[in-house]
């Protein structure tokens, strides 16, 4: 019967990948130190290096979030607050 798989946080994976990139220790040493299989460390290192360039690219999602006009949202909040107050008053009249 097999046990549950271990789940590692992104920060832990990054820490291990950075140690592997530094090449101060062998994969076997890192595997023993972090209690992770050497193949997993190699995979995390490769993934880290592949995605490293995206850090310096402009994030189009962030730019689109910044361009959202808040005025319609505030107007909707105001309408909902008015409706909410109206409904509260109506319920009080029924009791």
Residue, then its C-alpha position, 0 to 999 in steps of 0.5 A: x500500500x502506497x502512502x500519500x504524495x508529499x506536497x511542496x510549497x512554491x517557496x520550498x521548490x524555489x529554494x531547492x532549485x536555487x541551491x541546485x543552480x548554484x552548483x555548490x553541492x551535488x544533486x545527491x547532497x541536495x537530495x539528502x539535505x532537503x529530503x527530496x529525490x534527485x530527479x525532482x530537484x532536476x525537474x524543479x531546476x529546469x522549470x525554474x530556469x525555463x520560467x525565469x525570463x517571464x519575471x522580466x517580461x511585462x505582465x499584460x494581466x497586471x496592465x489590464x487590471x490597472x486600466x479598469x474604470x472604477x466609476x461604473x463599479x462605484x455606481x453599482x455599489x451605490x445602487x445596491x446599497x440603496x436597494x438594500x436600504x429600501x428592502x430593510x425599510x420594507x421588511x420593518x413595515x411588514x412586522 
